[in-house]
Amino acid sequence: MPSSNNEILIQLRDVSVDYGSKPVLTDVDFDIRRGDFIAITGPNGGGKTTLLRVILKLLKPSSGKVTYFSDGQEAKQLPIGYLPQKSRIDSRFPITVGEVIQSGLLGQSKLTRTDKEERYRQTISLVGMDHLANRPIGELSGGQLQRTLIGRAIISKPEIVVLDEPLSYVDKTFERQIYKLMEDISSRSTVILVSHEMTYISAMASRHLIVDHEVHECTGHHHFMESDCR
């Protein structure tokens, strides 16, 4: 969904990240605005996940600044739903599918118990995991775990949704459902998405970034070519 206005939600200025003496991101400058659907691609090791972690303030940049805004004023935090890469999840943790999805509502004190129960029923059905609600996550396939984690990321209907490789491990049947899910999410949230599977997603996105230690924004809407980037 193209930006409906110019309201800046997240601002990155002169952001660099070094691991030891190795530069991972260098002099990153861009704004994330309300209504953006930002698709991010780039080579492995180019810094895509590092960029997401900086945006989420899970990783402090070596230099530069990340600033959040709410109603035009600087804010300490924003309502963000996050789907990390599956490799960052400890599937041995003794927790069920339902508990993982419900954990996305932690801190939602404004919702009544009935609201939370209804939100949970809608979300677990949306990601096609209602029949496995009581299954421990250690017994799930990769695609089932990914669908569970997507549920956790979107259940609170956050203002911003950050998705790191949402199509990983997902079978082709559910991949089509995820595309529909992306369209639904982007109609009400700002979306930042990293994926190697850009064929369909790039058509939905309003902005395209290539991350290869630096960040280049692309002007082409249906493909990613260096000549389209600045």
C-alpha positions in Angstrom: 0.0 0.0 0.0 1.6 3.3 -1.0 2.2 5.8 1.8 -1.1 7.6 2.6 0.8 10.6 4.1 4.4 11.7 4.8 4.3 10.9 8.5 7.7 9.5 9.5 7.6 6.6 12.0 11.3 5.5 12.0 14.3 7.6 10.9 17.8 6.2 10.4 20.6 8.7 10.1 24.3 7.9 9.5 23.8 4.4 10.8 26.9 2.1 10.7 27.4 -1.3 12.3 30.7 -3.0 12.7 31.4 -6.5 14.1 34.9 -6.1 15.5 36.8 -4.5 12.6 34.4 -5.8 10.0 31.9 -3.2 8.7 28.4 -4.7 8.1 26.4 -1.6 7.4 27.8 1.8 6.4 26.2 5.3 6.5 22.6 4.2 6.2 20.1 7.0 5.8 16.4 6.5 5.2 12.9 7.1 6.6 10.1 4.6 7.1 6.7 6.4 6.7 3.2 5.4 7.7 1.7 3.1 5.0 5.0 2.0 3.5 5.4 -1.6 2.3 9.2 -1.9 2.1 10.6 -5.0 0.4 14.3 -5.6 1.2 16.6 -7.9 -0.7 20.4 -8.3 -1.2 23.1 -10.9 -1.0 23.7 -13.3 1.9 25.9 -11.5 4.5 25.0 -8.1 3.1 23.5 -6.9 6.3 19.7 -7.4 5.8 19.0 -9.0 9.2 21.4 -6.6 10.9 19.4 -3.7 9.4 16.2 -5.1 10.8 17.7 -5.6 14.2 18.9 -2.0 14.2 15.4 -0.8 13.1 13.9 -2.8 16.0 16.5 -1.4 18.4 17.6 -4.9 19.2 21.0 -3.9 18.1 22.7 -0.6 18.8 24.5 0.8 15.8 28.3 1.4 16.1 27.5 5.0 15.0 24.5 7.0 13.9 21.0 7.2 15.3 17.6 5.4 15.0 14.7 7.6 16.1 11.0 6.5 16.5 8.2 9.0 16.1 4.5 8.9 17.2 2.1 11.7 16.2 5.1 13.7 15.1 6.8 13.5 18.4 9.9 11.5 19.3 9.0 8.2 21.0 10.8 5.6 23.0 8.9 2.7 21.4 6.4 1.8 18.8 3.8 -1.0 18.4 5.8 -3.4 16.3 5.2 -7.1 15.4 8.3 -9.0 14.5 8.9 -12.3 12.7 12.5 -13.3 13.2 14.3 -15.8 11.1 13.4 -19.3 12.2 17.0 -20.1 13.1 16.7 -17.6 16.0 14.0 -19.6 17.7 14.7 -22.4 20.2 12.2 -25.0 19.2 13.1 -27.1 22.3 11.4 -24.6 24.6 8.3 -26.3 26.1 5.6 -24.1 24.7 2.6 -24.9 22.5 1.4 -23.3 19.2 -1.4 -21.5 21.0 0.8 -20.2 23.7 3.3 -18.8 21.2 0.6 -17.0 19.2 -1.1 -15.6 22.4 2.3 -14.3 23.6 2.0 -11.7 20.9 -0.7 -10.0 23.1 1.5 -9.6 26.1 1.4 -6.0 27.3 -1.9 -5.4 25.5 -3.6 -4.1 28.7 -6.3 -2.2 26.8 -7.9 -5.4 25.4 -10.5 -7.2 27.5 -10.1 -11.0 28.0 -13.0 -11.5 25.5 -11.2 -9.3 23.0 -8.0 -11.3 23.4 -9.8 -14.6 23.0 -11.5 -13.4 19.8 -8.2 -12.0 18.5 -6.5 -15.3 19.2 -9.3 -17.4 17.5 -9.1 -15.1 14.4 -5.3 -15.2 14.2 -4.7 -19.0 14.7 -7.4 -19.6 12.0 -5.8 -17.1 9.7 -2.4 -18.8 9.8 -4.0 -22.3 9.5 -2.8 -23.6 12.8 -6.1 -24.0 14.8 -5.9 -27.8 14.5 -2.5 -27.8 16.1 -3.1 -25.3 18.9 -2.0 -27.7 21.7 1.0 -29.1 19.8 4.5 -28.3 21.3 6.6 -26.3 18.9 9.3 -28.9 19.1 7.0 -31.3 17.2 6.3 -28.9 14.3 7.6 -28.9 10.8 9.6 -25.8 9.7 6.6 -24.4 7.8 4.2 -25.0 10.7 6.6 -23.2 13.1 6.9 -20.3 10.6 3.1 -20.0 10.4 2.9 -20.0 14.2 5.5 -17.2 14.5 3.7 -15.1 11.8 0.6 -15.5 14.0 2.5 -14.1 17.0 3.8 -11.2 15.0 0.3 -10.0 13.7 -2.1 -10.9 16.5 -1.8 -7.5 18.2 -2.6 -5.7 14.9 0.6 -3.7 15.3 1.2 -0.4 13.6 4.4 -1.8 12.1 5.1 -5.4 11.0 8.7 -6.5 10.4 9.1 -9.9 8.7 12.5 -11.6 8.1 12.1 -14.2 5.4 8.4 -15.0 6.0 8.4 -17.6 3.2 11.2 -19.8 4.7 10.2 -23.4 5.1 6.6 -22.7 4.0 5.1 -25.1 1.5 3.8 -23.8 -1.9 0.1 -24.2 -0.8 0.5 -22.0 2.2 2.8 -19.6 0.4 -0.2 -18.4 -1.6 -2.1 -17.8 1.6 0.8 -15.8 3.0 0.6 -13.5 0.0 -3.1 -12.9 0.8 -2.0 -12.4 4.4 0.6 -9.8 3.3 -2.1 -7.9 1.4 -4.3 -7.9 4.5 -1.5 -6.8 6.8 -0.4 -4.0 4.5 -3.9 -2.6 4.3 -3.6 -1.6 8.0 0.0 -1.7 8.9 3.4 -0.4 7.7 5.3 -3.4 6.5 9.1 -4.1 6.4 9.9 -7.4 4.7 13.1 -9.2 3.9 12.8 -12.0 1.3 14.7 -13.8 -1.4 11.3 -14.7 -3.0 10.5 -11.3 -4.5 8.5 -12.2 -7.6 5.0 -11.5 -6.2 6.0 -9.5 -3.1 7.8 -6.9 -5.2 4.5 -6.1 -7.0 2.8 -5.5 -3.6 5.6 -3.3 -2.2 5.7 0.5 -2.5 9.4 0.8 -1.9 12.4 -1.5 -2.6 15.7 -1.6 -0.9 18.9 -3.5 -1.8 21.2 -4.1 1.2 24.8 -4.9 0.5 26.6 -3.2 3.4 25.1 0.0 2.1 21.4 0.6 1.4 20.2 1.5 -2.1 16.6 2.4 -2.8 15.2 1.1 -6.1 12.9 2.9 -8.5 11.7 -0.2 -10.4 8.5 -1.8 -9.1 8.7 -5.3 -10.4 12.3 -6.3 -10.4 15.5 -5.5 -8.6 18.3 -4.2 -10.8 21.3 -2.2 -9.7 20.5 0.3 -12.5 17.1 1.0 -10.8 18.8 1.9 -7.4 20.2 5.0 -6.0 
